[in-house]
Amino acid sequence: MNSKKLNWLKKLGPGLLFAGAAIGVSHLVQSTRAGADFGFGLIWALVLIHIVKYPFFQFGPRYATATGESLLDGYKKLGKGVLFAYFALNLATMFTIQAAVTIVTAGLAANLFGITTNPVIWSIIITVICLILLIVGKYKLLDNLMKIIIVTLTLSTIIALVIAALKTNTPQDFTQIIPKGTFEVGFLIAFLGWMPAPLDVSIWQSLWTIEKQKNISNQFKTKDAIFDFNIGYAGTLVLGICFVSLGALIMFNSGENFSGSAVHFSQQLITLYTKNLGPEMYIFIAAAAFTTMFSTTITTLDASPRAMTKTFDLLTDKSYKNMYWFWIGFLAIGTILILSFFMSEMGVLIKIATILSFLTAPFFAIINYILISGKHTPKKWRPSLQLKLLSWFGILFLIGFSIWFLTSL
């Protein structure tokens, strides 16, 4: 029985890496702010976007295990134009996304560990730590580390939420709200754009799945991969609801204006939590917040270079020995340069990246659906009618919502 449990745990991996990448800015910052600004009123949006995006994320591990190749290999079969479009989109957003997650992690580190309050210095320290972990341990260490991080994150967040609920005497209003006004609609788009993650993370998921197959003795089969993904995906939904609830219980109608600075926002976040929940809760809040952002920082630092390496190999029809290390170094240096010279523009850059993530979502949804439903996927693993219907609904929703946003500008 113990060996069966151990085998089951060993087979978990890419789904938890997905959760680690997804549960970051979208949860700690965006979900908390959704609760702070709208109370429980945007729970509908959180649940709906998880349903809408589910098939397209699930197609990543499904395709990888069914065919033995990543989604990027599949994109090449659909035409190099599709692959080049992904390459250009990823190149346009990868530095901003990495800078966004790193600066929030740096802000938390500055508040938790002291040493310095300079977020750029902390960003460099965190990036170097992540690089060392990836260089020394590669995928296997990342896989094992994420299991510890996700368990820590889940327990600390749930404990914080339970205590917040017990300490709150104010009656809660669960009326759902449809935001109106330019600022509110802009926030909703940004919220949905990165919730639970941008759709191109499905590509990372397929690459991690291929790596997982190399690292376990028993084959990581399609059923295992889908089960593993479902656990990670359910985790992003549960923790998203937790962070919205924490924001609603502790910050809604608090009169607090949140700072755009990562260090100040982190300080406000932890201060508000500990003020309302008590200083003894500091360790749980700190653990939840820091592990949330550190997991995202390390997984994105691994995934973007992994995806760019594979894309470059496929576009040039050649394999380059150290291309992953080139891209990881390029991303790390680019991130530090953005944080050093464009810190004042970070808010604008993040907004552009989140909106781009939402507006490009229909593109990734459509090509993932075409690939998984067509001749390049074995018939046994093509989507069921129910999953196809959900996919069609998702594609129409993403296109419709994008048009609504563009006409609301």
C-alpha positions as CSV (number, residue, x, y, z in Angstrom):
1,M,0.0,0.0,0.0
2,N,2.8,2.4,0.9
3,S,4.7,1.7,-2.3
4,K,1.4,2.4,-4.2
5,K,1.1,5.7,-2.4
6,L,4.7,6.5,-3.2
7,N,4.3,5.6,-6.8
8,W,1.1,7.8,-7.0
9,L,3.1,10.8,-5.5
10,K,6.0,10.2,-7.9
11,K,3.6,10.5,-10.8
12,L,2.5,14.0,-9.7
13,G,4.6,16.7,-11.2
14,P,3.7,18.8,-14.3
15,G,0.2,19.5,-12.8
16,L,1.8,20.9,-9.6
17,L,4.3,22.9,-11.8
18,F,1.3,24.3,-13.6
19,A,-0.2,25.3,-10.2
20,G,3.2,26.8,-9.1
21,A,3.3,28.9,-12.3
22,A,-0.3,29.9,-12.1
23,I,-0.7,30.7,-8.5
24,G,1.2,34.0,-8.4
25,V,0.4,37.5,-9.4
26,S,-3.1,36.3,-10.5
27,H,-3.8,35.0,-7.0
28,L,-1.8,37.0,-4.4
29,V,-2.2,40.4,-6.1
30,Q,-5.2,40.2,-8.5
31,S,-7.4,37.9,-6.5
32,T,-6.7,39.7,-3.2
33,R,-7.5,43.1,-5.0
34,A,-10.7,41.6,-6.4
35,G,-11.8,40.8,-2.9
36,A,-10.6,44.1,-1.5
37,D,-12.4,46.2,-4.2
38,F,-15.5,44.0,-5.0
39,G,-15.9,41.8,-1.9
40,F,-17.2,38.4,-3.0
41,G,-18.7,39.9,-6.1
42,L,-16.3,38.5,-8.6
43,I,-16.3,34.8,-7.5
44,W,-18.5,34.2,-10.7
45,A,-15.7,35.5,-12.9
46,L,-13.1,33.3,-11.1
47,V,-15.1,30.1,-11.5
48,L,-16.2,30.9,-15.0
49,I,-12.7,31.6,-16.4
50,H,-11.5,28.3,-14.9
51,I,-14.3,26.4,-16.7
52,V,-13.7,28.3,-20.0
53,K,-9.9,27.8,-20.0
54,Y,-9.9,24.2,-18.7
55,P,-10.0,22.3,-22.0
56,F,-7.2,24.3,-23.6
57,F,-4.8,23.8,-20.6
58,Q,-5.7,20.1,-20.4
59,F,-4.9,19.6,-24.1
60,G,-1.2,20.3,-23.2
61,P,-0.5,17.1,-21.2
62,R,-3.1,15.2,-23.2
63,Y,-1.3,15.8,-26.5
64,A,2.2,15.4,-25.0
65,T,1.5,11.9,-23.5
66,A,-0.7,10.7,-26.4
67,T,2.0,11.6,-29.1
68,G,5.3,11.8,-27.2
69,E,5.9,15.3,-28.4
70,S,5.1,18.9,-27.1
71,L,2.4,21.2,-28.3
72,L,5.2,23.2,-30.1
73,D,5.9,20.1,-32.3
74,G,2.2,20.0,-33.1
75,Y,2.1,23.7,-33.9
76,K,4.9,23.1,-36.5
77,K,2.7,20.4,-38.1
78,L,0.0,23.0,-38.4
79,G,2.4,25.3,-40.2
80,K,5.6,27.3,-39.3
81,G,3.5,30.5,-39.3
82,V,1.7,29.3,-36.1
83,L,5.0,28.5,-34.5
84,F,6.5,31.9,-35.5
85,A,3.4,33.7,-34.1
86,Y,4.0,32.0,-30.8
87,F,7.7,32.8,-30.8
88,A,7.0,36.5,-31.5
89,L,4.2,36.7,-28.8
90,N,6.4,35.0,-26.2
91,L,9.4,37.2,-27.0
92,A,7.1,40.3,-26.6
93,T,5.8,39.3,-23.1
94,M,8.3,37.0,-21.4
95,F,10.5,39.7,-19.9
96,T,7.6,41.7,-18.6
97,I,5.9,38.6,-17.1
98,Q,9.2,37.5,-15.4
99,A,9.9,41.1,-14.2
100,A,6.3,41.3,-12.8
101,V,6.5,38.1,-10.8
102,T,10.1,38.7,-9.6
103,I,9.4,42.3,-8.3
104,V,6.4,41.1,-6.3
105,T,8.6,38.3,-4.8
106,A,11.3,40.8,-4.1
107,G,8.9,43.1,-2.4
108,L,7.8,40.3,-0.1
109,A,11.4,39.2,0.6
110,A,12.3,42.8,1.5
111,N,9.5,42.9,4.1
112,L,10.1,39.4,5.4
113,F,13.9,39.1,5.6
114,G,15.1,42.7,5.8
115,I,18.8,43.1,4.7
116,T,17.7,45.8,2.2
117,T,14.5,47.4,1.0
118,N,15.8,47.9,-2.5
119,P,13.6,45.7,-4.7
120,V,16.2,45.6,-7.6
121,I,18.8,44.1,-5.3
122,W,16.3,41.6,-4.0
123,S,15.2,40.8,-7.6
124,I,18.9,40.0,-8.4
125,I,19.3,37.8,-5.3
126,I,16.0,35.9,-6.1
127,T,16.9,35.4,-9.7
128,V,20.4,34.1,-8.8
129,I,18.9,31.7,-6.3
130,C,16.4,30.4,-8.9
131,L,19.2,30.1,-11.5
132,I,21.4,28.1,-9.1
133,L,18.5,25.7,-8.2
134,L,17.7,25.1,-11.9
135,I,21.4,24.7,-12.8
136,V,22.1,22.2,-10.0
137,G,18.8,20.3,-9.9
138,K,17.3,20.8,-13.3
139,Y,13.8,19.5,-13.8
140,K,14.0,16.8,-11.1
141,L,14.7,19.3,-8.3
142,L,12.0,21.7,-9.6
143,D,9.5,18.8,-9.6
144,N,10.3,17.7,-6.0
145,L,10.6,21.3,-4.8
146,M,7.2,22.2,-6.1
147,K,5.5,19.4,-4.2
148,I,6.8,20.9,-0.9
149,I,5.9,24.5,-2.0
150,I,2.4,23.7,-3.0
151,V,1.6,21.8,0.2
152,T,3.1,24.7,2.3
153,L,1.1,27.3,0.3
154,T,-2.2,25.4,0.5
155,L,-2.0,24.7,4.3
156,S,-0.9,28.3,5.2
157,T,-3.5,29.9,3.0
158,I,-6.4,27.7,4.3
159,I,-5.3,28.3,7.9
160,A,-5.2,32.1,7.3
161,L,-8.7,32.0,5.7
162,V,-10.3,29.9,8.5
163,I,-9.0,32.3,11.1
164,A,-10.1,35.3,9.1
165,A,-13.6,33.8,8.8
166,L,-13.7,33.1,12.6
167,K,-12.6,36.6,13.5
168,T,-15.0,38.4,11.2
169,N,-18.3,39.5,12.8
170,T,-19.6,41.6,9.9
171,P,-22.3,39.9,7.8
172,Q,-21.0,39.2,4.3
173,D,-22.7,40.0,1.0
174,F,-22.3,37.4,-1.7
175,T,-24.2,39.3,-4.4
176,Q,-22.3,38.8,-7.7
177,I,-21.3,42.0,-9.6
178,I,-20.7,42.8,-13.3
179,P,-18.2,45.7,-13.2
180,K,-19.0,48.9,-15.1
181,G,-16.8,51.8,-15.9
182,T,-13.5,51.9,-17.7
183,F,-11.3,51.2,-14.6
184,E,-13.5,48.3,-13.4
185,V,-13.7,46.7,-16.8
186,G,-10.0,47.1,-17.3
187,F,-9.4,45.4,-13.9
188,L,-11.8,42.5,-14.9
189,I,-9.9,41.9,-18.2
190,A,-6.5,41.9,-16.3
191,F,-8.0,39.6,-13.7
192,L,-9.3,37.1,-16.3
193,G,-6.2,37.5,-18.5
194,W,-3.9,36.0,-15.9
195,M,-6.5,33.8,-14.1
196,P,-5.5,31.0,-13.5
197,A,-2.7,31.7,-16.1
198,P,-2.2,32.9,-19.7
199,L,-3.3,30.2,-22.1
200,D,0.2,29.8,-23.5
201,V,1.1,28.1,-20.2
202,S,-0.5,25.0,-21.8
203,I,2.8,24.8,-23.9
204,W,4.9,24.8,-20.7
205,Q,2.7,22.1,-19.4
206,S,3.3,19.9,-22.5
207,L,7.1,20.5,-22.2
208,W,7.1,19.6,-18.5
209,T,5.1,16.5,-19.3
210,I,7.8,15.3,-21.8
211,E,10.5,16.0,-19.1
212,K,8.5,14.0,-16.5
213,Q,8.4,11.0,-18.9
214,K,12.2,11.1,-19.0
215,N,12.5,11.3,-15.2
216,I,10.3,8.4,-14.0
217,S,10.9,4.7,-14.6
218,N,7.2,3.9,-15.2
219,Q,5.8,5.6,-18.3
220,F,3.8,8.7,-17.5
221,K,0.6,7.7,-19.4
222,T,-2.1,10.0,-20.7
223,K,-4.6,9.1,-17.9
224,D,-1.9,9.8,-15.3
225,A,-1.1,13.1,-17.0
226,I,-4.7,14.3,-17.0
227,F,-5.3,13.2,-13.4
228,D,-2.1,15.1,-12.4
229,F,-3.2,18.2,-14.3
230,N,-6.7,18.1,-12.8
231,I,-5.2,18.1,-9.2
232,G,-3.1,21.1,-10.0
233,Y,-5.9,22.9,-11.8
234,A,-8.4,22.3,-9.0
235,G,-5.8,23.7,-6.6
236,T,-5.6,27.0,-8.6
237,L,-9.4,27.4,-8.3
238,V,-9.5,26.6,-4.6
239,L,-6.6,28.9,-3.8
240,G,-8.1,31.6,-6.1
241,I,-11.3,31.5,-4.0
242,C,-9.2,31.6,-0.8
243,F,-7.4,34.7,-1.8
244,V,-10.5,36.5,-3.0
245,S,-12.2,35.6,0.3
246,L,-9.2,36.8,2.3
247,G,-9.3,40.1,0.4
248,A,-13.1,40.4,1.0
249,L,-13.0,39.5,4.7
250,I,-10.0,41.6,5.6
251,M,-9.7,44.5,3.1
252,F,-13.1,45.1,1.6
253,N,-14.4,48.6,2.8
254,S,-11.1,49.0,4.8
255,G,-10.5,52.4,3.2
256,E,-7.0,51.3,2.3
257,N,-5.6,52.6,-1.0
258,F,-3.1,50.0,-2.3
259,S,0.3,51.2,-3.5
260,G,1.6,50.4,-7.0
261,S,5.1,49.8,-5.5
262,A,5.8,46.1,-5.0
263,V,7.6,46.7,-1.6
264,H,4.8,49.0,-0.3
265,F,2.0,46.7,-1.6
266,S,3.6,43.7,0.1
267,Q,4.0,45.7,3.3
268,Q,0.4,46.8,3.2
269,L,-0.8,43.2,2.5
270,I,1.1,41.6,5.4
271,T,0.3,44.5,7.8
272,L,-3.4,44.3,7.0
273,Y,-3.5,40.6,7.5
274,T,-1.6,40.6,10.7
275,K,-3.6,43.6,12.1
276,N,-6.9,41.8,11.4
277,L,-5.8,38.3,12.2
278,G,-3.3,38.9,15.0
279,P,0.6,39.0,15.0
280,E,0.6,35.2,15.7
281,M,-0.7,34.8,12.1
282,Y,2.3,36.5,10.6
283,I,4.2,33.3,9.9
284,F,1.2,31.8,8.0
285,I,0.6,34.9,6.0
286,A,4.3,35.3,5.2
287,A,4.6,31.6,4.2
288,A,1.6,31.8,2.0
289,A,2.6,35.0,0.3
290,F,6.3,34.2,-0.3
291,T,5.8,30.6,-1.4
292,T,3.1,31.8,-3.8
293,M,5.4,34.2,-5.5
294,F,8.7,32.2,-5.3
295,S,7.0,29.2,-6.9
296,T,5.9,31.4,-9.8
297,T,9.3,33.1,-10.2
298,I,11.2,29.8,-10.5
299,T,8.7,28.0,-12.7
300,T,8.4,30.9,-15.2
301,L,12.2,31.2,-15.2
302,D,12.4,27.6,-16.2
303,A,9.4,27.4,-18.6
304,S,9.9,30.4,-20.9
305,P,13.5,29.4,-21.8
306,R,12.4,25.8,-22.3
307,A,9.7,26.9,-24.7
308,M,11.9,29.4,-26.6
309,T,14.6,26.7,-27.0
310,K,12.2,24.2,-28.4
311,T,10.6,26.8,-30.7
312,F,14.0,28.0,-32.0
313,D,15.0,24.4,-32.7
314,L,11.8,23.7,-34.6
315,L,11.9,27.0,-36.6
316,T,15.6,26.4,-37.7
317,D,15.2,22.6,-38.0
318,K,18.4,22.2,-35.9
319,S,19.1,21.3,-32.3
320,Y,21.4,23.6,-30.3
321,K,23.3,22.0,-27.4
322,N,23.2,24.9,-24.9
323,M,20.3,26.9,-26.2
324,Y,18.3,26.5,-22.9
325,W,21.1,28.1,-20.9
326,F,21.3,30.9,-23.5
327,W,17.6,31.7,-23.1
328,I,17.6,31.4,-19.3
329,G,20.6,33.8,-19.1
330,F,18.9,36.1,-21.7
331,L,15.7,36.1,-19.7
332,A,17.4,36.7,-16.3
333,I,19.5,39.6,-17.7
334,G,16.6,41.2,-19.5
335,T,14.4,41.0,-16.4
336,I,17.0,42.7,-14.2
337,L,17.5,45.4,-16.9
338,I,13.8,46.1,-17.0
339,L,13.6,46.3,-13.3
340,S,16.7,48.6,-13.1
341,F,15.7,51.1,-15.8
342,F,11.9,50.8,-16.3
343,M,10.7,50.4,-12.7
344,S,8.5,53.5,-13.0
345,E,6.8,52.0,-16.0
346,M,6.2,48.5,-14.5
347,G,2.5,49.2,-13.9
348,V,2.0,50.0,-17.5
349,L,4.1,47.1,-18.7
350,I,2.2,44.6,-16.5
351,K,-1.1,46.0,-17.7
352,I,-0.1,45.6,-21.3
353,A,1.2,42.0,-20.7
354,T,-2.1,41.0,-18.9
355,I,-4.3,42.5,-21.6
356,L,-2.1,40.8,-24.3
357,S,-2.5,37.5,-22.5
358,F,-6.3,37.9,-22.7
359,L,-6.5,39.1,-26.3
360,T,-4.2,36.3,-27.5
361,A,-6.2,33.6,-25.6
362,P,-8.5,32.9,-28.5
363,F,-5.5,32.2,-30.7
364,F,-4.1,29.6,-28.3
365,A,-7.5,28.1,-27.6
366,I,-8.2,27.6,-31.4
367,I,-4.9,26.1,-32.3
368,N,-4.8,23.8,-29.2
369,Y,-8.3,22.6,-30.2
370,I,-7.5,22.1,-33.9
371,L,-4.4,20.1,-32.9
372,I,-6.0,17.8,-30.3
373,S,-9.1,17.2,-32.5
374,G,-7.2,16.5,-35.8
375,K,-5.2,13.8,-37.5
376,H,-2.0,14.6,-35.4
377,T,-3.6,13.1,-32.2
378,P,-4.4,9.4,-31.9
379,K,-8.2,8.8,-32.1
380,K,-8.3,7.3,-28.6
381,W,-7.1,10.6,-27.0
382,R,-9.1,13.1,-29.1
383,P,-11.6,15.0,-26.9
384,S,-15.1,13.6,-26.1
385,L,-18.2,15.3,-27.4
386,Q,-18.7,17.0,-23.9
387,L,-15.1,18.3,-24.0
388,K,-15.6,19.5,-27.6
389,L,-18.8,21.4,-26.6
390,L,-17.0,23.0,-23.7
391,S,-14.1,23.9,-26.0
392,W,-16.5,25.6,-28.5
393,F,-18.2,27.5,-25.6
394,G,-14.7,28.5,-24.4
395,I,-13.6,29.8,-27.8
396,L,-16.8,31.8,-28.3
397,F,-16.6,33.2,-24.8
398,L,-12.9,34.3,-25.2
399,I,-13.6,35.9,-28.7
400,G,-16.8,37.6,-27.4
401,F,-15.1,38.9,-24.3
402,S,-12.2,40.2,-26.3
403,I,-14.5,42.1,-28.7
404,W,-16.4,43.5,-25.7
405,F,-13.2,44.7,-24.2
406,L,-12.0,46.3,-27.4
407,T,-15.3,48.1,-27.9
408,S,-15.3,49.3,-24.3
409,L,-12.0,51.2,-24.7
